[in-house]
Amino acid sequence: MKLILIALLGLTLTQAVFVKRSNDPSKAVFTQLEAMEEHELGRKLLDTIALQLNNKAPLGDIAKMLQQLRENLILNQQEADQKHAQDEVDCETEIYQYNRRIDFASNEITESTQEIQTLSAKVEQLTQDVENKQVQLDILNEQETQIREQRAEDADSFVKFENETENVIEAVEVIIQKLSSIQPDQEVLAALTQLNKIGASNPILALMQVASTFSAEQLNNVLNKLGEVSTQLAEALEQARQTEIQAQLDFEALVVEIASQRESLSAAREDSERQLQDNQQALDLQKKRKEDATDELNAASSGKEQKEAECDSWRTQYAEDSEHRQQEISIIRQVEEILATKLSNVKVYLQERSSA
């Protein structure tokens, strides 16, 4: 019977407590304290305060502890603010440097690309120019070879012509001399016997045989004609000699002209080759410049992206830490205010909390 009465009494008291809380003006304090339970720091503070109250610690010690915690958090926030400000300066400075590198590399790429286009066209032009001049030199060399071969053939032909003509002139002179020795009233047999000594194959013998039958007038006509032939042959030979001399002079002049053209073309080709070499080296430098600028652009762009990501991460962490720290400062201030104004409510709450 006693146990039943005790149970009923406890139930009545419990109901009375909850009824009191629901109707008590201090409900707002309990609501605040319950809300603090949702935060890790609030829960730890309430645990610590409960422990301090149980140990009969002076309220001033508890207030001093809360003040130190709050001031430490405020100091930490100030340090975080300073670090954040410095981080922002560092981020802005480094990103500015990255942007400068990106702008410079981009300009380098643009300028080198233009230079590469210009130099490539120049190299192509000079390469074609060198090839054309070499073709012209080859043509000149071939022309000189043909001219020399033709001159050699013409010289051989002239020598052959000269020798043959001289032989003919000499033969005509011999014929004239022999025919001049013929006397119309001379014994034909004696003349033929003298000519026969020259040789049976000598055509002059046959001519003498025919001429021995001529009259004096006919013989003189033949001699005159032979004299004209000899003169014409001599004139033709002299003309051929003059022509050969002029041909040799023209050949030598042409060879000199070809040599002059070859020298001029060779000098022009060498100059084009030097320009080609210079422009090719400049082109290689511009290609290397563009390659280096491209590497720099990629490196600066990548560095900028990493830095921006790092700075965003710092900002996010700073914002989260600041928010968390402000929540903790707010909780401490709430606890300080409640302890300062509603200590009895806190004690009741902590007693119920420990017995729950």
C-alpha positions as CSV (number, residue, x, y, z in Angstrom):
1,M,0.0,0.0,0.0
2,K,2.9,2.4,0.8
3,L,4.6,1.6,-2.5
4,I,1.4,2.5,-4.4
5,L,1.0,5.7,-2.5
6,I,4.7,6.6,-3.2
7,A,4.2,5.9,-6.9
8,L,1.1,7.9,-7.1
9,L,2.8,10.8,-5.3
10,G,5.8,10.6,-7.7
11,L,3.5,10.7,-10.7
12,T,1.6,13.6,-9.2
13,L,4.8,15.5,-8.6
14,T,6.1,14.8,-12.1
15,Q,2.9,16.0,-13.6
16,A,3.0,19.0,-11.4
17,V,6.5,19.8,-12.6
18,F,5.6,19.7,-16.3
19,V,2.4,21.6,-15.7
20,K,4.4,24.2,-13.9
21,R,6.9,24.4,-16.7
22,S,4.2,24.8,-19.3
23,N,2.6,27.6,-17.3
24,D,5.8,29.0,-15.7
25,P,7.1,32.3,-17.1
26,S,10.6,30.8,-17.0
27,K,9.7,28.5,-19.8
28,A,11.6,30.8,-22.2
29,V,14.8,30.2,-20.2
30,F,14.3,26.4,-20.4
31,T,13.7,26.7,-24.1
32,Q,17.0,28.6,-24.5
33,L,18.9,26.0,-22.5
34,E,17.4,23.2,-24.5
35,A,18.4,24.9,-27.7
36,M,21.9,25.1,-26.4
37,E,21.9,21.3,-26.0
38,E,21.8,21.1,-29.8
39,H,25.2,22.7,-30.0
40,E,28.3,20.8,-29.0
41,L,29.8,23.8,-27.2
42,G,26.5,24.6,-25.4
43,R,26.2,21.0,-24.2
44,K,29.8,21.1,-22.9
45,L,29.2,24.4,-21.2
46,L,26.1,23.1,-19.5
47,D,28.0,20.0,-18.4
48,T,30.9,22.2,-17.1
49,I,28.5,24.5,-15.2
50,A,26.6,21.6,-13.7
51,L,29.9,20.2,-12.5
52,Q,31.0,23.5,-11.1
53,L,27.7,24.0,-9.3
54,N,27.8,20.6,-7.9
55,N,31.3,21.3,-6.6
56,K,30.0,24.5,-5.0
57,A,32.4,26.6,-7.2
58,P,31.9,30.3,-6.8
59,L,29.7,31.9,-9.5
60,G,32.5,34.3,-10.2
61,D,34.8,31.5,-11.3
62,I,32.1,30.2,-13.7
63,A,31.6,33.7,-15.1
64,K,35.4,34.2,-15.4
65,M,35.7,30.9,-17.3
66,L,32.9,31.9,-19.7
67,Q,34.5,35.3,-20.2
68,Q,37.9,33.8,-21.0
69,L,36.2,31.4,-23.5
70,R,34.4,34.3,-25.1
71,E,37.4,36.5,-25.3
72,N,39.5,33.7,-26.7
73,L,36.9,33.1,-29.4
74,I,36.8,36.8,-30.2
75,L,40.6,36.9,-30.3
76,N,40.6,33.9,-32.5
77,Q,38.1,35.6,-34.8
78,Q,40.2,38.7,-34.9
79,E,43.3,36.7,-35.8
80,A,41.2,34.8,-38.4
81,D,40.0,38.2,-39.8
82,Q,43.6,39.4,-40.1
83,K,44.7,36.2,-41.7
84,H,41.8,36.3,-44.1
85,A,42.6,39.9,-45.0
86,Q,46.2,39.0,-45.7
87,D,45.1,35.9,-47.6
88,E,42.9,38.1,-49.8
89,V,45.8,40.4,-50.4
90,D,48.0,37.4,-51.3
91,C,45.4,36.0,-53.5
92,E,44.9,39.3,-55.3
93,T,48.6,39.8,-55.7
94,E,49.3,36.3,-57.0
95,I,46.3,36.3,-59.3
96,Y,47.4,39.7,-60.6
97,Q,50.9,38.3,-61.3
98,Y,49.3,35.2,-63.0
99,N,47.2,37.5,-65.1
100,R,50.3,39.5,-66.1
101,R,52.0,36.4,-67.1
102,I,49.0,35.2,-69.0
103,D,48.7,38.6,-70.8
104,F,52.4,38.6,-71.6
105,A,52.4,35.0,-72.8
106,S,49.3,35.7,-74.9
107,N,51.0,38.8,-76.5
108,E,54.1,36.7,-77.1
109,I,52.0,34.0,-78.9
110,T,50.2,36.6,-81.0
111,E,53.4,38.5,-82.0
112,S,55.4,35.3,-82.6
113,T,52.5,33.8,-84.7
114,Q,52.6,36.9,-86.9
115,E,56.4,36.8,-87.2
116,I,56.2,33.1,-88.0
117,Q,53.7,33.8,-90.9
118,T,55.9,36.6,-92.2
119,L,59.2,34.7,-91.9
120,S,57.7,31.5,-93.3
121,A,56.6,33.4,-96.4
122,K,60.1,35.0,-96.6
123,V,61.8,31.6,-96.2
124,E,59.6,30.1,-98.9
125,Q,60.3,33.1,-101.2
126,L,64.1,32.9,-100.6
127,T,64.2,29.1,-101.0
128,Q,62.5,29.5,-104.4
129,D,64.8,32.4,-105.3
130,V,67.9,30.2,-104.5
131,E,66.5,27.4,-106.5
132,N,65.7,29.7,-109.5
133,K,69.2,31.1,-109.4
134,Q,70.7,27.7,-109.3
135,V,68.6,26.7,-112.3
136,Q,69.9,29.8,-114.2
137,L,73.5,28.9,-113.2
138,D,72.9,25.4,-114.5
139,I,71.5,26.8,-117.8
140,L,74.6,29.1,-118.1
141,N,76.9,26.2,-117.5
142,E,75.1,24.1,-120.1
143,Q,75.2,27.0,-122.5
144,E,78.9,27.4,-122.0
145,T,79.5,23.7,-122.5
146,Q,77.4,23.7,-125.7
147,I,79.2,26.8,-126.9
148,R,82.6,25.4,-126.2
149,E,81.7,22.1,-127.9
150,Q,80.4,24.0,-131.0
151,R,83.5,26.3,-131.0
152,A,85.7,23.2,-131.0
153,E,83.7,21.6,-133.8
154,D,83.9,24.9,-135.8
155,A,87.6,25.2,-135.2
156,D,88.2,21.6,-136.3
157,S,86.1,22.3,-139.4
158,F,88.0,25.4,-140.2
159,V,91.4,23.7,-139.8
160,K,90.1,21.0,-142.1
161,F,88.8,23.5,-144.6
162,E,92.0,25.5,-144.4
163,N,94.2,22.5,-145.0
164,E,92.0,21.3,-147.9
165,T,91.9,24.8,-149.4
166,E,95.6,25.3,-149.2
167,N,96.1,21.9,-150.8
168,V,93.8,22.8,-153.6
169,I,95.5,26.2,-154.1
170,E,98.8,24.5,-154.1
171,A,97.5,22.0,-156.6
172,V,96.1,24.7,-158.8
173,E,99.4,26.6,-158.7
174,V,101.2,23.4,-159.7
175,I,98.8,22.9,-162.5
176,I,99.2,26.5,-163.7
177,Q,103.0,26.1,-163.5
178,K,102.9,22.9,-165.4
179,L,100.5,24.1,-168.0
180,S,102.5,27.3,-168.4
181,S,105.4,25.1,-169.4
182,I,103.5,23.6,-172.4
183,Q,104.5,25.0,-175.8
184,P,102.0,24.3,-178.6
185,D,104.8,23.5,-181.0
186,Q,106.7,21.4,-178.5
187,E,106.8,17.7,-178.9
188,V,103.8,16.3,-177.0
189,L,105.7,13.1,-176.2
190,A,108.5,15.0,-174.4
191,A,106.1,16.9,-172.2
192,L,104.1,13.8,-171.4
193,T,107.3,11.9,-170.5
194,Q,108.3,14.7,-168.1
195,L,104.9,14.7,-166.4
196,N,104.8,11.0,-166.3
197,K,107.7,11.2,-163.8
198,I,105.2,12.6,-161.2
199,G,103.3,9.3,-161.1
200,A,100.8,7.4,-163.0
201,S,98.1,8.2,-160.4
202,N,98.6,12.0,-160.6
203,P,95.5,13.6,-162.1
204,I,97.7,16.4,-163.4
205,L,99.0,13.9,-166.0
206,A,95.5,13.4,-167.3
207,L,95.0,17.2,-167.4
208,M,98.3,17.7,-169.2
209,Q,97.3,15.1,-171.7
210,V,94.1,17.0,-172.5
211,A,95.8,20.4,-172.4
212,S,98.5,19.4,-174.8
213,T,95.9,19.3,-177.5
214,F,94.9,22.9,-176.8
215,S,95.8,25.7,-179.1
216,A,97.8,28.6,-177.7
217,E,94.6,30.7,-177.2
218,Q,92.7,27.9,-175.5
219,L,95.7,27.2,-173.2
220,N,95.9,30.9,-172.2
221,N,92.1,30.9,-171.4
222,V,92.6,27.8,-169.2
223,L,95.5,29.4,-167.5
224,N,93.5,32.5,-166.9
225,K,90.6,30.6,-165.5
226,L,92.9,28.6,-163.2
227,G,94.4,31.8,-162.1
228,E,91.0,33.1,-161.2
229,V,90.2,29.9,-159.4
230,S,93.4,30.2,-157.4
231,T,92.7,33.8,-156.6
232,Q,89.1,33.0,-155.5
233,L,90.3,30.1,-153.4
234,A,92.9,32.4,-151.7
235,E,90.2,35.0,-151.1
236,A,87.8,32.5,-149.8
237,L,90.5,31.1,-147.5
238,E,91.4,34.6,-146.2
239,Q,87.7,35.3,-145.7
240,A,87.3,32.0,-143.8
241,R,90.4,32.9,-141.7
242,Q,88.9,36.3,-140.8
243,T,85.6,34.7,-140.1
244,E,87.3,32.1,-137.8
245,I,89.2,34.9,-136.0
246,Q,85.9,36.8,-135.5
247,A,84.2,33.6,-134.4
248,Q,87.0,33.0,-131.9
249,L,86.7,36.6,-130.6
250,D,82.9,36.3,-130.4
251,F,83.4,33.0,-128.5
252,E,85.8,34.5,-126.1
253,A,83.5,37.5,-125.6
254,L,80.6,35.2,-125.0
255,V,82.6,33.1,-122.5
256,V,83.5,36.3,-120.7
257,E,79.9,37.4,-120.7
258,I,78.7,34.0,-119.4
259,A,81.5,34.2,-116.7
260,S,80.3,37.6,-115.7
261,Q,76.6,36.4,-115.6
262,R,77.7,33.4,-113.6
263,E,79.7,35.5,-111.1
264,S,76.7,37.9,-110.7
265,L,74.2,35.0,-110.3
266,S,76.5,33.2,-107.9
267,A,76.9,36.3,-105.8
268,A,73.1,36.9,-105.9
269,R,72.5,33.2,-105.0
270,E,75.0,33.4,-102.1
271,D,73.3,36.6,-100.9
272,S,69.9,34.9,-101.1
273,E,71.3,31.8,-99.2
274,R,72.6,34.1,-96.5
275,Q,69.3,35.8,-96.2
276,L,67.6,32.4,-96.2
277,Q,69.9,31.2,-93.4
278,D,69.2,34.4,-91.4
279,N,65.5,34.2,-91.9
280,Q,65.4,30.5,-91.2
281,Q,67.3,31.1,-87.9
282,A,64.9,33.9,-87.1
283,L,61.9,31.6,-87.9
284,D,63.3,28.9,-85.6
285,L,63.7,31.5,-82.8
286,Q,60.1,32.7,-83.3
287,K,58.9,29.1,-83.2
288,K,60.9,28.6,-80.0
289,R,59.5,31.8,-78.7
290,K,55.9,30.7,-79.4
291,E,56.6,27.3,-77.9
292,D,58.0,28.8,-74.7
293,A,55.1,31.3,-74.5
294,T,52.6,28.5,-75.0
295,D,54.2,26.6,-72.1
296,E,54.2,29.8,-70.0
297,L,50.6,30.4,-70.8
298,N,49.6,26.9,-69.8
299,A,51.6,27.1,-66.6
300,A,50.3,30.5,-65.7
301,S,46.7,29.5,-66.5
302,S,47.0,26.3,-64.5
303,G,48.6,28.2,-61.6
304,K,45.9,30.8,-61.7
305,E,43.2,28.1,-61.6
306,Q,44.9,26.4,-58.7
307,K,45.3,29.7,-56.8
308,E,41.7,30.7,-57.4
309,A,40.6,27.3,-56.1
310,E,42.8,27.6,-53.1
311,C,41.6,31.1,-52.4
312,D,37.9,30.0,-52.7
313,S,38.7,27.1,-50.4
314,W,40.2,29.6,-47.9
315,R,37.2,31.9,-48.1
316,T,34.8,29.0,-47.7
317,Q,36.7,27.7,-44.6
318,Y,37.0,31.2,-43.2
319,A,33.2,31.8,-43.6
320,E,32.4,28.4,-42.0
321,D,34.8,29.0,-39.2
322,S,33.6,32.5,-38.6
323,E,30.0,31.4,-38.6
324,H,30.8,28.5,-36.2
325,R,32.8,30.9,-34.0
326,Q,30.0,33.5,-33.9
327,Q,27.6,30.8,-32.9
328,E,29.8,29.8,-30.1
329,I,30.3,33.4,-28.9
330,S,26.5,33.9,-29.1
331,I,26.0,30.7,-27.0
332,I,28.5,31.9,-24.4
333,R,26.8,35.3,-24.2
334,Q,23.4,33.7,-23.7
335,V,24.8,31.5,-21.0
336,E,26.4,34.5,-19.3
337,E,23.2,36.5,-19.5
338,I,21.1,33.6,-18.1
339,L,23.5,33.0,-15.3
340,A,23.6,36.7,-14.5
341,T,19.8,37.1,-14.5
342,K,18.2,33.7,-14.1
343,L,20.6,31.6,-12.1
344,S,17.8,29.8,-10.2
345,N,16.2,28.7,-13.4
346,V,19.5,27.3,-14.6
347,K,19.9,25.4,-11.4
348,V,16.4,23.9,-11.7
349,Y,17.1,23.0,-15.4
350,L,20.4,21.4,-14.6
351,Q,18.9,19.4,-11.7
352,E,16.1,18.1,-14.0
353,R,18.7,17.5,-16.7
354,S,20.8,15.4,-14.5
355,S,17.9,13.4,-13.2
356,A,16.3,12.9,-16.6
